[in-house]
Amino acid sequence: MSEPTGAARRRGPFKVGDQVQLTDPKGRHYTFTLEAGKNFHTHKGSFPHDELIGAPEGSVVRTTGNVAYLALRPLLPDYVLSMPRGAAVVYPKDAGQILAFADIFPGARVVEAGVGSGSLSSFLLRAIGDQGMLHSYERREDFAEIARQNVERYFGGPHPAWQLTVGDLQDNLSDTDVDRVILDMLAPWECLEAVSKSLVPGGILCCYVATTTQLARTVESIREIGCFNEPTAWESMIRNWHIEGLAVRPDHRMIGHTGFLLTARRLADGVEPPMRRRRPAKGAYGEDYAGPNADGGTAR
């Protein structure tokens, strides 16, 4: 049985072509690709790549300036934060939430719109495996090419489960029996009709948006289309902690708001969603409210 795509690059001694993440005594990271005969240079001296080729992961190398660096392969969260960017990347904290709450499973058939720099695509491909299907749509050809290079660099070549299409999802979507749809785009409400025709009953729609106005319009549009259950929306924040002896305290900085996530599940054909019993806040739907898609409504 052959190994899953990219697995051989995640274990064993360092090899030519592997990515290496060095950590200096101050915790700063430096990432490079191993090449025979090359040298790695820092302001603290240099050392030859050959010193790491064949060495086990977790080795320590010293530069000509006698500074020690810990050598490890970068984890996928490390990789996506240091990859070349066209558009902004989906942060690991949000990618992890998407994998968990959109219930991405091995072999899943997934459609993604808004590839950006390929961060989320890499997480999705690793989750669905070689037997799954990820069809990604990206409007901009330059972003699509950056994403392709980043994904192939991580997996060591093309991934057999990935198809990348340049164009608008709503104009090009032809996939059927899709298990999950992930929309990371400016106006996800424009794709709801196309998405609803592709998702299987019980399939999950997951949207990633940046602002409260986008979030409100997306939720109201999902309710209006009438073939999804009541959507759930949230955001996540991460705060690291400093631990030094008895000095245990939160760090002064944290990864705060990056975006909102929402999920909704596709209902069976012909089924109407149950009536919502939650009473909206007073004034939530004022006299001037004309629905999510009315002219002059929520700004994009």
C-alpha positions as a printed Julia matrix, in Angstrom:
300×3 Matrix{Float64}:
   0.0    0.0     0.0
   1.5    3.33   -1.05
   1.87   6.16    1.42
  -0.55   9.09    1.28
   0.63  12.06   -0.73
   3.2   14.07    1.2
   3.55  11.59    4.09
   7.13  10.61    3.21
   8.14  14.27    3.54
   6.93  14.37    7.15
   9.16  11.69    8.7
  12.65  10.19    8.67
  16.07  11.89    8.37
  16.35  15.2     6.53
  16.65  14.79    2.74
  17.51  17.08   -0.15
  14.39  19.07   -1.0
  12.99  18.97    2.54
  11.93  22.18    4.18
  13.71  22.94    7.46
  12.62  25.34   10.18
  15.44  26.64   12.34
  14.73  28.11   15.77
  17.32  30.44   17.29
  17.93  30.99   21.03
  15.37  33.82   21.05
  12.65  31.64   19.51
  12.78  33.22   16.05
  12.12  30.95   13.07
  13.96  30.69    9.75
  12.69  28.38    6.99
  14.64  27.15    3.98
  14.87  24.19    1.57
  17.77  21.77    1.82
  20.12  21.73   -1.19
  23.36  19.77   -1.44
  26.44  21.99   -1.4
  24.61  25.14   -0.29
  25.18  27.19    2.87
  22.63  28.8     5.19
  23.65  32.33    6.16
  22.51  34.46    9.1
  23.93  37.55   10.79
  25.26  35.08   13.37
  27.35  33.1    10.87
  26.62  30.23    8.49
  26.63  26.43    8.24
  26.49  23.99    5.28
  23.18  22.33    4.31
  25.13  19.06    4.07
  25.44  19.11    7.85
  21.69  18.51    8.11
  21.19  16.18    5.12
  20.87  12.67    6.59
  20.59  13.99   10.17
  17.51  13.13   12.27
  14.8   15.71   12.8
  15.32  17.57   16.06
  19.07  18.0    15.51
  21.0   21.08   16.64
  23.46  22.81   14.32
  25.96  25.55   15.12
  26.94  28.4    12.86
  30.45  29.68   12.34
  29.55  32.25   15.01
  28.92  29.39   17.49
  25.17  30.06   17.72
  22.99  26.95   18.14
  19.86  26.44   16.02
  17.25  23.71   16.51
  16.3   22.06   13.19
  12.79  20.66   12.68
  10.44  20.28    9.75
   7.87  23.09    9.79
   4.38  22.04   10.81
   1.56  22.92    8.43
   0.55  25.91   10.64
   4.15  27.15   10.44
   4.25  26.61    6.69
   1.08  28.53    5.85
   2.14  31.53    7.92
   5.47  31.78    6.1
   4.34  30.85    2.57
   4.47  33.42   -0.27
   1.19  35.31   -0.35
  -1.09  36.68   -3.0
  -4.17  37.13   -0.83
  -4.28  36.9     2.95
  -4.04  33.37    4.32
  -6.63  31.6     6.47
  -5.03  31.48    9.91
  -4.42  28.03   11.43
  -6.87  28.75   14.25
  -9.65  29.27   11.69
  -8.55  26.36    9.49
  -8.71  24.1    12.54
 -12.23  25.31   13.32
 -13.29  24.69    9.73
 -11.89  21.14    9.74
 -13.7   20.39   13.01
 -17.06  22.13   12.64
 -17.46  21.54    8.9
 -16.68  17.9     9.76
 -14.09  17.37    7.02
 -13.48  13.61    6.83
 -11.2   11.28    4.81
 -12.67  10.74    1.36
 -14.99  13.76    1.54
 -16.03  15.57   -1.63
 -15.37  19.25   -0.92
 -15.84  22.44   -2.94
 -13.9   25.55   -1.94
 -14.32  29.06   -3.3
 -11.72  31.74   -2.66
  -8.37  29.92   -2.72
  -6.27  32.94   -1.79
  -2.71  31.72   -1.19
  -3.58  28.03   -0.72
  -3.53  27.9     3.08
  -6.97  26.36    3.61
  -6.56  24.16    0.51
  -3.51  22.54    2.14
  -5.41  21.83    5.35
  -8.41  20.45    3.44
  -6.3   18.21    1.19
  -4.47  16.7     4.15
  -7.81  16.0     5.85
  -9.64  14.41    2.9
  -6.65  12.35    1.74
  -5.91  10.92   -1.69
  -9.35   9.29   -1.98
 -11.28  12.51   -1.45
 -11.99  15.37   -3.86
 -11.28  19.06   -3.42
 -12.4   21.35   -6.23
 -11.19  24.89   -5.58
 -12.43  27.97   -7.42
 -10.5   31.24   -7.56
 -11.46  34.35   -9.51
  -7.96  35.72   -9.92
  -5.47  33.8   -12.03
  -2.45  35.29  -10.22
  -3.8   34.15   -6.83
  -4.56  30.71   -8.25
  -0.99  30.3    -9.49
   0.49  31.34   -6.12
  -1.84  28.89   -4.37
  -0.88  26.08   -6.75
   2.82  26.64   -6.11
   2.33  26.76   -2.34
   0.24  23.59   -2.22
   2.59  21.64   -4.49
   5.62  22.83   -2.53
   4.08  21.5     0.68
   3.04  18.1    -0.72
   6.11  17.69   -2.92
   4.12  17.81   -6.18
   0.54  17.84   -7.49
  -2.04  16.36   -5.12
  -4.23  13.69   -6.78
  -7.38  14.88   -5.01
  -7.1   18.54   -6.04
  -8.65  20.37   -8.97
  -8.18  24.13   -9.3
 -10.45  26.21  -11.54
  -9.99  29.9   -12.34
 -13.4   31.56  -12.43
 -16.49  32.39  -10.37
 -18.04  29.52   -8.44
 -21.6   30.45   -9.34
 -20.76  30.45  -13.07
 -18.62  27.3   -13.16
 -19.87  24.95  -10.44
 -20.78  21.61  -12.01
 -19.89  19.25   -9.14
 -22.71  17.12   -7.76
 -23.13  15.06   -4.59
 -20.8   17.41   -2.73
 -20.4   16.72    1.0
 -18.99  20.08    2.1
 -18.75  23.58    0.64
 -16.35  26.18    2.07
 -16.83  29.8     0.95
 -14.02  32.23    1.77
 -15.05  35.22   -0.31
 -16.41  38.74   -0.27
 -20.05  37.92   -1.08
 -20.88  34.28   -0.26
 -24.61  34.99   -0.57
 -24.15  35.21   -4.34
 -23.24  31.5    -4.43
 -26.01  30.07   -2.23
 -28.33  29.02   -5.05
 -25.55  27.18   -6.92
 -24.24  25.62   -3.72
 -27.67  24.39   -2.63
 -27.99  22.41   -5.88
 -24.63  20.68   -5.4
 -24.73  19.77   -1.7
 -26.12  16.4    -0.64
 -28.89  16.39    2.0
 -27.14  16.79    5.34
 -24.1   18.37    3.66
 -22.45  21.33    5.36
 -22.0   24.86    4.1
 -19.24  26.77    5.9
 -18.62  30.48    5.23
 -15.65  32.57    6.34
 -16.25  36.33    6.31
 -14.37  39.29    7.74
 -16.99  41.81    8.86
 -20.25  41.91   10.79
 -22.1   43.33    7.78
 -20.99  40.39    5.63
 -21.93  38.01    8.42
 -25.42  39.5     8.82
 -26.18  39.45    5.1
 -24.91  35.88    4.71
 -27.02  34.57    7.61
 -30.16  36.35    6.42
 -29.61  35.08    2.86
 -29.25  31.5     4.12
 -32.52  31.87    6.01
 -34.21  33.38    2.97
 -33.18  30.64    0.51
 -35.03  28.14    2.71
 -33.11  24.89    2.12
 -30.71  25.05    5.09
 -31.23  24.7     8.8
 -30.65  27.63   11.14
 -27.01  28.76   10.68
 -24.55  28.95   13.57
 -21.97  31.77   13.65
 -18.92  32.34   15.85
 -15.35  33.61   16.03
 -12.3   32.26   17.86
  -9.37  33.94   19.57
  -6.07  32.54   20.82
  -4.03  33.83   23.74
  -0.67  32.25   24.56
   0.66  32.03   28.09
   4.08  32.89   29.51
   5.36  30.27   31.97
   8.64  30.85   33.78
   8.85  29.3    37.26
   6.18  30.94   39.39
   5.59  33.65   36.79
   2.54  32.24   34.98
   0.57  34.87   33.1
  -1.08  35.48   29.73
   1.02  37.0    26.98
   0.52  40.68   26.3
  -0.41  39.95   22.71
  -2.95  37.53   21.23
  -4.38  36.42   17.91
  -7.72  38.2    18.07
 -10.34  38.68   15.4
  -9.39  37.32   11.98
 -12.83  36.43   10.66
 -16.27  35.03   11.41
 -17.25  31.45   10.66
 -20.74  30.15   10.12
 -22.12  26.74    9.26
 -25.48  25.5     8.04
 -26.68  22.07    6.88
 -28.54  21.28    3.67
 -32.08  20.02    4.17
 -33.69  17.29    2.1
 -35.37  18.46   -1.1
 -38.88  19.8    -0.56
 -38.44  20.17    3.2
 -39.06  23.52    4.85
 -36.88  24.48    7.81
 -38.71  24.37   11.16
 -40.06  27.69   12.35
 -37.55  29.58   14.47
 -38.92  29.97   17.99
 -36.31  32.45   19.17
 -37.74  35.94   19.52
 -35.55  38.51   17.73
 -34.26  41.51   19.64
 -36.54  44.54   19.66
 -35.82  46.64   16.6
 -33.79  43.91   14.84
 -36.22  44.07   11.91
 -37.32  47.69   11.81
 -39.91  49.2     9.52
 -37.23  50.06    6.98
 -35.82  46.5     6.81
 -36.38  45.11    3.31
 -34.46  41.83    3.43
 -30.82  40.87    2.9
 -30.78  41.39   -0.85
 -32.65  44.68   -1.07
 -31.0   47.6    -2.86
 -29.18  49.77   -0.4
 -28.99  46.9     2.09
 -25.94  45.6     3.87
 -22.75  46.91    2.35
 -20.24  44.47    0.9
